[in-house]
């Protein structure tokens, strides 16, 4: 990894993060799971920042690199629906009765 924390802070796209950290990735997989990977990556970065506030820039980037790898791996092993990162996956639909709620007398 040859980038700086200042360069890292300018990144926006998922692909930019993978290129920055020189990590391999499947473009088709990222296209389908982009928002979920970035959301999970963001959660992991927040955990790192909270647990290790005194990390130096290089150490922080190393931890962020591991976090991106972990976020990518999460969605290779499970689905966005299973992870429930976004509100839409946690809200119960209104005016909908599921089959499990129907009983017979």
Phi and psi in degrees as GROMACS dihedral restraints (atoms count N, CA, C in turn):
[ dihedral_restraints ]
;  ai    aj    ak    al  type     phi  dphi    fc
    3     4     5     6     1  -117.9    20    10
    4     5     6     7     1    -1.1    20    10
    6     7     8     9     1   -82.8    20    10
    7     8     9    10     1   166.8    20    10
    9    10    11    12     1  -106.0    20    10
   10    11    12    13     1   166.6    20    10
   12    13    14    15     1   -64.5    20    10
   13    14    15    16     1   -32.2    20    10
   15    16    17    18     1   -66.1    20    10
   16    17    18    19     1   -40.9    20    10
   18    19    20    21     1   -65.6    20    10
   19    20    21    22     1   -40.5    20    10
   21    22    23    24     1   -58.9    20    10
   22    23    24    25     1   -42.8    20    10
   24    25    26    27     1   -64.7    20    10
   25    26    27    28     1   -16.8    20    10
   27    28    29    30     1   -90.4    20    10
   28    29    30    31     1    -8.4    20    10
   30    31    32    33     1   -72.9    20    10
   31    32    33    34     1   147.8    20    10
   33    34    35    36     1  -129.7    20    10
   34    35    36    37     1   -51.3    20    10
   36    37    38    39     1   -82.7    20    10
   37    38    39    40     1   150.6    20    10
   39    40    41    42     1   -54.7    20    10
   40    41    42    43     1   -44.9    20    10
   42    43    44    45     1   -59.7    20    10
   43    44    45    46     1   -37.3    20    10
   45    46    47    48     1   -61.1    20    10
   46    47    48    49     1   -38.9    20    10
   48    49    50    51     1   -65.9    20    10
   49    50    51    52     1   -44.5    20    10
   51    52    53    54     1   -63.2    20    10
   52    53    54    55     1   -41.3    20    10
   54    55    56    57     1   -67.1    20    10
   55    56    57    58     1   -43.6    20    10
   57    58    59    60     1   -55.9    20    10
   58    59    60    61     1   -45.5    20    10
   60    61    62    63     1   -87.1    20    10
   61    62    63    64     1     0.7    20    10
   63    64    65    66     1    56.9    20    10
   64    65    66    67     1    44.7    20    10
   66    67    68    69     1  -103.9    20    10
   67    68    69    70     1   138.9    20    10
   69    70    71    72     1   -72.5    20    10
   70    71    72    73     1   149.4    20    10
   72    73    74    75     1  -155.4    20    10
   73    74    75    76     1   155.2    20    10
   75    76    77    78     1   -96.0    20    10
   76    77    78    79     1   116.4    20    10
   78    79    80    81     1   -58.6    20    10
   79    80    81    82     1   -40.9    20    10
   81    82    83    84     1   -63.4    20    10
   82    83    84    85     1   -41.2    20    10
   84    85    86    87     1   -64.1    20    10
   85    86    87    88     1   -44.1    20    10
   87    88    89    90     1   -64.9    20    10
   88    89    90    91     1   -39.2    20    10
   90    91    92    93     1   -58.2    20    10
   91    92    93    94     1   -38.0    20    10
   93    94    95    96     1   -81.1    20    10
   94    95    96    97     1   -34.3    20    10
   96    97    98    99     1  -114.0    20    10
   97    98    99   100     1    14.2    20    10
   99   100   101   102     1   -49.0    20    10
  100   101   102   103     1   -56.8    20    10
  102   103   104   105     1   -63.9    20    10
  103   104   105   106     1   -37.1    20    10
  105   106   107   108     1   -68.8    20    10
  106   107   108   109     1   -42.8    20    10
  108   109   110   111     1   -62.4    20    10
  109   110   111   112     1   -46.4    20    10
  111   112   113   114     1   -64.9    20    10
  112   113   114   115     1   -38.5    20    10
  114   115   116   117     1   -64.9    20    10
  115   116   117   118     1   -45.9    20    10
  117   118   119   120     1   -65.2    20    10
  118   119   120   121     1   -41.7    20    10
  120   121   122   123     1   -58.5    20    10
  121   122   123   124     1   -43.7    20    10
  123   124   125   126     1   -61.4    20    10
  124   125   126   127     1   -42.3    20    10
  126   127   128   129     1   -61.6    20    10
  127   128   129   130     1   -44.4    20    10
  129   130   131   132     1   -64.0    20    10
  130   131   132   133     1   -40.0    20    10
  132   133   134   135     1   -63.6    20    10
  133   134   135   136     1   -41.4    20    10
  135   136   137   138     1   -62.1    20    10
  136   137   138   139     1   -40.3    20    10
  138   139   140   141     1   -62.0    20    10
  139   140   141   142     1   -42.9    20    10
  141   142   143   144     1   -62.0    20    10
  142   143   144   145     1   -47.3    20    10
  144   145   146   147     1   -62.4    20    10
  145   146   147   148     1   -37.1    20    10
  147   148   149   150     1   -72.6    20    10
  148   149   150   151     1   -43.5    20    10
  150   151   152   153     1   -77.1    20    10
  151   152   153   154     1   -31.3    20    10
  153   154   155   156     1  -130.5    20    10
  154   155   156   157     1    67.1    20    10
  156   157   158   159     1   -66.7    20    10
  157   158   159   160     1   -18.8    20    10
  159   160   161   162     1   -98.7    20    10
  160   161   162   163     1    11.2    20    10
  162   163   164   165     1   -64.0    20    10
  163   164   165   166     1   140.6    20    10
  165   166   167   168     1   -74.7    20    10
  166   167   168   169     1   166.7    20    10
  168   169   170   171     1   -56.2    20    10
  169   170   171   172     1   -44.2    20    10
  171   172   173   174     1   -66.7    20    10
  172   173   174   175     1   -42.6    20    10
  174   175   176   177     1   -64.5    20    10
  175   176   177   178     1   -39.3    20    10
  177   178   179   180     1   -63.5    20    10
  178   179   180   181     1   -44.3    20    10
  180   181   182   183     1   -63.2    20    10
  181   182   183   184     1   -37.0    20    10
  183   184   185   186     1   -62.7    20    10
  184   185   186   187     1   -43.8    20    10
  186   187   188   189     1   -66.7    20    10
  187   188   189   190     1   -39.5    20    10
  189   190   191   192     1   -64.0    20    10
  190   191   192   193     1   -38.1    20    10
  192   193   194   195     1   -60.9    20    10
  193   194   195   196     1   -45.8    20    10
  195   196   197   198     1   -63.1    20    10
  196   197   198   199     1   -37.3    20    10
  198   199   200   201     1   -64.7    20    10
  199   200   201   202     1   -40.5    20    10
  201   202   203   204     1   -65.5    20    10
  202   203   204   205     1   -42.2    20    10
  204   205   206   207     1   -60.1    20    10
  205   206   207   208     1   -42.8    20    10
  207   208   209   210     1   -65.2    20    10
  208   209   210   211     1   -43.2    20    10
  210   211   212   213     1   -62.4    20    10
  211   212   213   214     1   -42.3    20    10
  213   214   215   216     1   -62.8    20    10
  214   215   216   217     1   -44.5    20    10
  216   217   218   219     1   -64.6    20    10
  217   218   219   220     1   -37.2    20    10
  219   220   221   222     1   -54.1    20    10
  220   221   222   223     1   -43.3    20    10
  222   223   224   225     1   -86.1    20    10
  223   224   225   226     1    -5.4    20    10
  225   226   227   228     1   -82.4    20    10
  226   227   228   229     1   -24.3    20    10
  228   229   230   231     1  -104.3    20    10
  229   230   231   232     1   -13.6    20    10
  231   232   233   234     1  -146.1    20    10
  232   233   234   235     1  -179.0    20    10
  234   235   236   237     1  -108.4    20    10
  235   236   237   238     1   160.3    20    10
  237   238   239   240     1   -57.2    20    10
  238   239   240   241     1   -36.9    20    10
  240   241   242   243     1   -62.9    20    10
  241   242   243   244     1   -40.0    20    10
  243   244   245   246     1   -67.2    20    10
  244   245   246   247     1   -35.0    20    10
  246   247   248   249     1   -76.7    20    10
  247   248   249   250     1   -29.6    20    10
  249   250   251   252     1    49.9    20    10
  250   251   252   253     1    52.1    20    10
  252   253   254   255     1   -78.7    20    10
  253   254   255   256     1   -27.9    20    10
  255   256   257   258     1  -108.7    20    10
  256   257   258   259     1   151.8    20    10
  258   259   260   261     1   -52.8    20    10
  259   260   261   262     1   -38.0    20    10
  261   262   263   264     1   -58.4    20    10
  262   263   264   265     1   -29.3    20    10
  264   265   266   267     1   -81.9    20    10
  265   266   267   268     1   -15.4    20    10
  267   268   269   270     1  -102.5    20    10
  268   269   270   271     1   -20.5    20    10
  270   271   272   273     1   -78.9    20    10
  271   272   273   274     1   136.2    20    10
  273   274   275   276     1   -83.3    20    10
  274   275   276   277     1   130.9    20    10
  276   277   278   279     1   -59.6    20    10
  277   278   279   280     1   142.4    20    10
  279   280   281   282     1   -86.6    20    10
  280   281   282   283     1   149.2    20    10
  282   283   284   285     1    61.5    20    10
  283   284   285   286     1    30.2    20    10
  285   286   287   288     1  -127.0    20    10
  286   287   288   289     1   134.8    20    10
  288   289   290   291     1  -113.2    20    10
  289   290   291   292     1   123.0    20    10
  291   292   293   294     1   -82.9    20    10
  292   293   294   295     1   158.6    20    10
  294   295   296   297     1   -59.9    20    10
  295   296   297   298     1   -30.8    20    10
  297   298   299   300     1   -71.1    20    10
  298   299   300   301     1   -17.7    20    10
  300   301   302   303     1   -87.7    20    10
  301   302   303   304     1    -9.5    20    10
  303   304   305   306     1   -89.2    20    10
  304   305   306   307     1   127.7    20    10
  306   307   308   309     1  -124.4    20    10
  307   308   309   310     1   156.9    20    10
  309   310   311   312     1  -106.6    20    10
  310   311   312   313     1   149.9    20    10
